[in-house]
Amino acid sequence: MYLAPITTVMKWFPDRRSLATGIALSAFGAGAAIAPGIIQTIVDYFAVAPEFIGTLADFAHGENLSAANTHVELITLPDGSQVIANSSPVGEPGRPVIVATELDVSKLPNVTRGPGVYALGTGDTGVSKALGSLGLAYGALGLLGSRFMMVPHPQWSLAPLDAKDRGEGVGKNADIRINENNNFGLPASYVTTNTLQFPLLWLSVFGNATGGLALLSSSKLMITDIWTGVAPSLVTTSFATGYVSALGIGMAVGRFGWSALSDYIGRKNTYALFGVGIPIMGFAPTLCHSAVASSGTGDSVLPLVMTFYGGSVLAITFYGGIFSVLPAYIADLFGQKHAGAIHGKALTAWAASAVAGPMGLAYLRSNSVESATQELLRTVENVDAFHNTFGCSASDTEAIRTLIDAKTITIGRLMELVPPGTIDPTPFLYDSTCYVAAGLMGVSALANLSIQPLDVKKTLKDLKATGMGKSQPPQKNSN
């Protein structure tokens, strides 16, 4: 549903390849802009809130078990999970549970009972049913659209324009040359194995796309993790959904705008402009640290939130532009005839980034969570409260490791036990991700700057002489 429409539209508009592909691909961005609201509505429709059992005693602030006769008592099993204790005045003994903090609940719009103990295995996020419904809808739309798609006839040509429309002496001959350009180009097998331009272009796409996908795939998680704790009254669930929609709008604008601009300033120069994303990603952690520092002084964090918001939307326009400019970039470098096949091979960079981006983000975030958790554990002073909460000693490293792996010990729950004034490390979990993304974008920028023009006509002539090439360059019209 991606490659076929793009190669088709390039053949219909050979004189404005990049603009045509930009318009076509802007539909992807437009879909990303309207989809979050639709998806969230469908998810909310199917979502079922988990069963609320009760609240926990606040051991960190001096509440003891004898005074907590209206709260749920938990015990920790050897595997690190927690169940309701036999002595608990609330709940069914032995029932597996999960504890949600106030920050956890703020991220779940269908949970309205507040922080406390919830029964494990109850409720439904609604995601699986929503995905099934969306899959049916997308499949139907794709099937319908395919019925209206066709490639131009081999003898089709653009309607000749009058000289006054193109400039004296251009007119018909220019249209002939434009249409002939559809019928020559370097073979895809030669391009991918014998040119330096292709791997450099591949690397340029990979680095930029990896950073973009890391942001796009986890945008809602990032905005809530980084900013909800800093500005809870501003960064609500609806704000986060609007942020995801804004990224979709940015991607649509980028696909159309950058592709149209590239027809005037060139594909290589357009890709060079995408390097502006390097300082945007590299500066993001500084914004987060400044926001945390400002929130403790009473200063407004709104300018910092909106700077992050606007910077990430601008960065995502670059991600959209990468793919709308790419087909025309390929046609400019290697000729139009086999651009579709070459484009398909170049999109393996996108496939690789689709794996590396989200997985890299998850790996880096996991390492950051581990480091933050260990730092908070060293900060805990009330060892009795720790023992009452998790059922083990604060010095029992083996048991603590089990509890961390079982996600019983989390940053949110530790923040309830650490001394007042301890800074929540959650907004800093993506620092390393931003720095790595900025580095990859820097590599992409260098790769793009290293791409040199290729003499396609001469290369085809050489290939023909050696019996490797079958495509012919356009001949000059004698009229």
C-alpha angles and dihedrals in degrees: 000000000000113000101041097056092047097051089044096053091048089059092051093050107033092156094056103028098152095046091048094050090044092056091047094047093045085075087069090054092045089052090051089051097053098031099074093061092045093045093047090050091051092045091050090049093056096035120110120194116238120250112273114219104177146282130295125241112260098239093166091066099045103273109142133203095258090056093045098072091131094051133081117262117210136194126202118233124216091259090060097253122122131230135179112277122239089240094053113123089207128053137012112302115246094019113141112241143176126217118226121199125211091261091050092052092048089063094053112070094187092058108083104159095083131230119338143082121333129186112256115238095023126112129028129244089212091225099118094050091045091052091050091051092047091048091057092047094047092047092052093048092048092050091049093049093049090061090066099046122100138154122238119264113263090246094046117119138176115270105261115249126219117261090247089060095054103022130276115304097015112081117100098011091056091053091050091052092047093052093045088056087070089066105055136059144120117286113260093233090056094046095052096045106030108035130076091207095070099056090044090051090046091053091047091054094043097053096046094042093049092056092044094049092047088057096040098046095050102026096122092045091049096049092049097042094046103037111019093079092044098046108013094163091055106034100060128153091269090049090053091049090050089050091055090049090050089054088053091051089048090052091050092048090047094051092052101032101045093044091051091047092050090063086067106032099030134253097267093051090049091052088049090057089058086072087082084082090071097074091038092059094036093051096047095088090053089056091052094050091047091050092052091049092048094048090063093053098049093248117141115263093191094101090051093047092050092045089055089045095050095041094053092047089052090048091052091054086063089053090053092046093053092068100036092052095041100078092052091043089055092047091050093050102039108015131262104265098078096022091114093057092044090047090054091053092046090053088066082081087061091047090050091048090049087062099035096044102055094031092048090048091050092048095048092044091049091054090048091050091050093050093046092048093052090048092052091048089058088051097055110108103170100077093174092057089048091052093047091048101045104018097237140083119271087233096052098101095178094054091043090053090054092049092050092050090049089049090237089122107055136162090253094054093044090053087063090058104041122092117278113271095037109141116241106237094204095100090056098054092099099049094102091044092056093048093049091047090051090050093051090049088052091054089049092052091052091047092052093048089053094058111108126194116267122220097231097181093051092045091051090050090052091047091050091051090055093043095247102105127071100170119093126212117236116273122229113261110241094208 
